[in-house]
C-alpha cells in the first residue's frame, strides 16, 4: 500500500469515526445499552417484590364421593403446602367447575385445583387458572401436589412420612465440563460464558458490518460519493469506511461489555440499594489472556469479512429498499452459523463442530465458543484462522473491485454475470 493510499485511508477512517461518535444518537445508543441491562436486573426484581398472593380453590372429588376423612386430610395438607409457596388455598369440595370458572373470570380466584377420586392411583390432577403460563409457579405447584399425594400414598401403604420424604429427596448431581486437560469446571457456567461471547460477537458483527452498507447507500443516493471519489481512491474510501465504523463498534462494545460485567457482578448490591433481596451473585468464569486474544482476533477478522461483503452490497444498489433485499444472502451466511450453535455446544470435539468452526462464514461466531469449551486445540485455531484470513482477503479484493465500479453506477441492480465482469476488470 502506497503512502498516499495509506494516508487517504486514515483520513476516511478518522472522518467516519468522528462523524458517528459526535452524533447524539451514538451517545443515546451507548447509554441505552447499560440502561437496558440495569432494567433487566431491577424491573423483574421490583415487580416480583410486589406480587400479590395467589388465591386457589381446592376441589377434592374423592372426598365428596366417599366422605373419607383421610381424603379430607389430603385437601387440608394441600392448603398447608400452598401456604409454604405464598399461595392462599381454600377448600371448595362442593363447588362446580362452572362456578369456579366464573370466579376466575370475575377475578375472585386466580385458579382452582381439581383432585380426582383415584389420585392415589394414577389419577390426573388438573389446575386451571389465570397464571397457568407462569412456568416457575406451575413447577412449585407440581412439587407441592406431588409431595402431599406421595405422603398419602405412603400412609395408605403403611410407610411413615419420614420414609416417604427420604425416598422423595432429590439426588444431588453435579456436572462438570472437561476435555481431559483439567479436573473440570461447572458445565453450565462454561456453556453460559461461551454462549454469551458467541451472541455478543454475532450482534457486533451484524450491526456494525451492516452499518457500512447503510453508509455506502446513503452517500451513493445523496451523490456525496462522487465528490469523495474525485479526491480519494475507491479502495481507500472503502477501507477507511470499514475501519472507521469498526472502531466505533469496538468503542461501543467495550462500554456495553464493561457495564454488563459490573452489573452482573454487583447485582445483589445494586438491588440492596432499593431494598430488594438478591438471588445470589453471578459467578463469571475467568478468561485467560489467550482466550481473550482469540475472541478479539475472530471479532476483527469476522467483522472485516462481513463488512467487505456489506460494502459490496451497498455499492451494487441505488436505494435503501434495494439494499434490504440484496443483503439477505449475506445475512443468511451468518444466521446459519447462529442456528448451528447447539451443534458446537453439545459436542465441541465432534465432526459437526470441526466443520462449522473451519468454515470462514461461521468460524467468527463458533470457534471462540468451541475454544472456550475446550473443544479446539491451538493448532486447530490456527488452521481456522488461516482459512478465515484467506476468505477475508478474497472478500476484500472482490468487494473492492465491485465497490470501485458500482459506487458511481445508478439504476438497475447488476446481475451475477455483470458482477463477475466487474471483479475481472
N, C-alpha and C positions, 0 to 999 in steps of 0.2 A: 504494500500500500504506500503510495507516494505521500510526501509530507503535506502537500496541498489537500489531498483527499482526506488525510488524517485530520487536518485542521478543520476542514468543512464538516466532517462527521461530528467532531467535538462541538462545533458551533450549533449544529442542528440538534444534537442531543441536549445541549445546555438550554436551548430555546424550548424544546418540548418539556423538559423537566421543570423549568421555572414557570412556564405558562400554566402548567397544571397545579403546581404547588401553590402559586399565588391565587388560584381560584378559590372563591368562598365555598364551592362545592367540595373541593378537596378537604377543606377544614371540616365541613359538615360530615362528609363520609368517614373521615378519620375519627371523629368524635362519636359518630353513631355506632361504630363497631364496639368500643368499650361500653357505651351506654346499653347496647343490646345485651352484652354479656352480664352486666350488672342486673338488668331486668330479668334475665333467665334465672339468676340466683335469688333475687329479692321477691319478685312477684308471686311465684308459686309458694314460697315460704310464708309470705304475708297472707295470702288467700287461704292457705292450709290452716293458719292460726285462727282464722275467722269462720271456719266451717261450723255449721250448726249440727246438732246431734241428729242422727238418722232414726226415724221412728218406724218400727216394723211390727206388724201383727203376725202372730204365730197360730196357725190352724193345724191342729193335730187330728187328722181324720180317724186314726186308730183309737184315740181316747174317746171321741164322740161315738164311735161304733160299738166299742166293747165296754166302755166305762171302767177301764183298767187303771187303778191307782198308779201302777208303775209307768204307764204311758203319760199320765199327768205329771209325774216326776220328770220325765224326759222333756216335756214342754217347759217346765219351770227351770230346768238346767239350761235349756236354750236361752231363756230370758237372762239368766245369770251370766252365761257365756257371752252374749251380745253386749252386756254392760262392760265387759272387760275390753272390748274394742271401741267403746264410746257410743254404742248404739242403744236405743231405748226399745226394749221388746215388751209387747203386751199380748196376753193370751186372748184369743178370739175363737174358741172351739166351735161355736155355732154360726159363725159368720159365713155368708155365701161369697163366692168369688165375685159375683156381680156387685155386691155391696162394698167389698174391699177395693175393687177397681174404681168404683165411684169415689171412695175416699182418697185414693191416689190421684184421681183426676181433679178433685177439689183441694188437693194439697194438704189434706188432713193426715195422710200417711205417706211415707216415702216408698213403702212396699209391703209385701206380705209373703210369708214363708209357709208353704203347704207341705205337711208331713204326711206321707201315705200310710195306710194301715200296715203294710209289710215292710216298713222302713228297717226293721231289724233283720230282714232277709235281704232281698235285692231291690227293694222299692226305691224309686227316684224322688228325691226332694227337689221341689221346684220353688224358685224365688222369682217374683215379678215385682219390679219397682222402677222408679224414675232414675235410679243410679245403677241400672244394670250394665251400663257401658263403662263403669268405673272398675277397671281390671284389678287394681290393688284391693279395693273394698270387697269385690267378689271373692278374691283369694282369701281374705281374712274371714269372710262369712263361711266359706267352704271349710276352713280349718276349724272353726267353732262347731259347725254342724257335725263334721267328721269325729271330733273329739267326744262330743256328747253321745252320738249314736254308738260309737265303739265302746264307750263305758257301759251303756245299757246292754249292748250285746254281750260284753264280758260278764255283767251281773247275771244275765239270763243263763250263761254257761257256767256260773259259779266261780268266775275269775274276779279277783279283787281289783279295785280301782288302781292301786299301785302297780299291779302286774300289767294291767291294760296300758297305763301311761308308759311303763317301761318298754313294752312292745312297740308302742307308737312313737317312741323317741326317735327323731331323725338321726341317721348315721352321718357323722361329720366326714365329708370327703373334700380333700384339698387337692387341687390340680395345679401343677407347675409345668412351665414350658422350658424345655431344654433340648439342645441338639447334641448333647454329649460332651460339650466343652466346659460346662459348669454344672453345679448341683441342681440348678433350676430356679426360676423366678415365677411369680404369680402369672398364670396363663392369661387371666382376664386383664390384668394391668398391662401386660406386654401387648396383647391384642389392641387394647384401647389406644395406647400411645402410637402404635403402628397405624391404626385406622385414622386417628386424628391427623397424623402427619400426612397420610395419603390424601385426606379430604382437603386439608389446607393447600397442598400442592395443586390439587385439581382446581380449587377456586381461584388461586393466584394465577395459574397459567391461563385458564379460560377467560378470566376477567381482563387481565392486562394484555393478553395477546389480541383479544377482540377489540380492545381499545385502540390498538394500532390500526386495525381495519377501519374503525369509525373515523379516526383522524384522517386517514388517507381519503376516504369517501368525502368527508366534509371539505377538505382542501380542493379535491377534484371538482366537486359540484360548484364551489364558490370561485373557481378559476384562479385561486391564490397560487396553486401549484405551478401554473405557467410562469409566474414571476420568479418563483423559487428555483425552478429548473434552469432558468436563464443565468442564475448566479452559482448554483450548486449542482454537481453531477448527480444523476438519479441514484447511483449506488450509495453515495454519501448521504443523500436525503433519506433513503430507506433505512440505512444502517443507523443513522443518527436518531431517526424516529423510534426505531426498535429499542435502542439503548436508552433514550430519554424516558420513554414510557416505562421501560423495565425498571429504571432507577426509582421512579415514582411508586411503582408497585412494591419494590423492596422496602422503601421507607414506610409505606402504609402497613405493609405486612409485619414489619418489626414492631410497630406500635400496637397492632392488634394482638400479636403473639405475646408481647410483654404484658399487656393488660389481662389476657386470658390466664397466663401463668399466675400472676399476682392475685387475680380474683378467685381462682380455684384454691390456691394455697392458703389464702386468708379468708376463706368463705365464712367459717364459723365466727371469726372475729367481726367481720362486717355485719353478719346477721345479729350478733350480740349488741351492736350499736342501736339496733331497732327493737331490741328486747325479744328477738326471735331465737329460739334454741336451735342450733345447727344439728346436722345429722352426722357429724364426724368429718374429719379432714379428708381431703382427696390426696392420695399418695401418687405423685407423678414420678414414674420410673426415670432414673437419671440417664442422660445421654452422654456418651463419651465424645471426645473431640473428633475421633474418626467417624462416628455416626453423624454428627452434625455436619462434618465436611461432605459426606456422601449426600446428605439431604440437600445442601446448598448447591452442590455441583449438578445434581439431577434437576433441581429447580431452574437453574440458569440455562442448562442445555435444553431442557424441555420448553422453557419459555421462548428461547431463540428459535427453536424448531417451529413451534406453532405460531409465533409472531411473524416469522417469514411467510408462512402459508397464508395467514390472515392479511398480511400486507399485499400479497399477490392477489387475493380475492378483492381487496379494496381497489387495486389498480384495474381490475377487469371490469368492474361495474360502474354505472353512472349515477346511481341513486341509492338511498338507504334501503328502499324496498327491495331492490335487486340484491343488495348485499346480504339481507336476511335470508334470501333463498340460496344464494351462491355459497354461503358459509356452511350449509348443512353437511356436505361431505367432510369438511374439516372437523366440525363439531362431532360428527359420528365417530371419527377416529379416537378421540379422547373419551367419549362416552362408552365405547366398547371396553376400554381399559377400566373405567369406573365400574362397569357392570360385572367385570370378572374379578373383583377384589376378593370375593369369598373363596375363589379357587386358590388364591395365594394364601389366604388366612388359614384355610382348612389343611393345606399340605404345602408348607413353604419349600419343601425339597422335592416335590412331585414334578412329573413331566410337564403338566399344565403350567405350573408356576415358572418353570425354567423357560418355556417357550414365551410366555407373556412378558417376562422380565427381560427378554432379549429383543423383543420387538420394539423398535425405536418409538412407535406411536404410543405404546403403553408403558414402557420401562420408566419414564419420568415419574409416573404415579406409583407403580407397583414394586419396582426394585428397592426403593428406600424402605417400604413396608416389609418386603421379604428379608432385607438385610437386618432390620431391627428384630425380626422374628428369628434370626439365626439360621435362615434357610439358604443363604448365599455366602460363599467364601470370598475372600479378597480377589482371587483370580477371576471368579465369575462376575464380580462387579466390574473389573477392568474390561473384560470382554464385552459386557453390556454397554459400558461407557464408550468403547471404541465404535461399536455399531451405532450408537446414538450420535456420536460425533460425525461419523460418515454421513448418516442420514441428515443431520442438521446442515452440514456443509453442502450437500446436494440440494436441500430445500432452499438454502440461502442463495445459491447460484441460480437455481431455476426461478426463484421468486424475483431475484434481481433483474433477470432478463425480461420476465413478464412485466415487472414494475417499470422498467426503462421504456418499454414500448406502450404499455397500456395506460400509463399515468396521464398521457396527453390525448388519449382517444376518448371519444364520447359517442353515444348512440347505442347500437346493438352490442350485446354482450358476445364476446368471441366464443367460437366453438372449440372443441378439443383439437381439431386439425390446425386451426389458427394459433392456438396456444403453443402447440409443438413447433410451429413455424417461428413464433417469437423466440422460443428458447434456443432454436438453432441459429438465430441471427447473431 
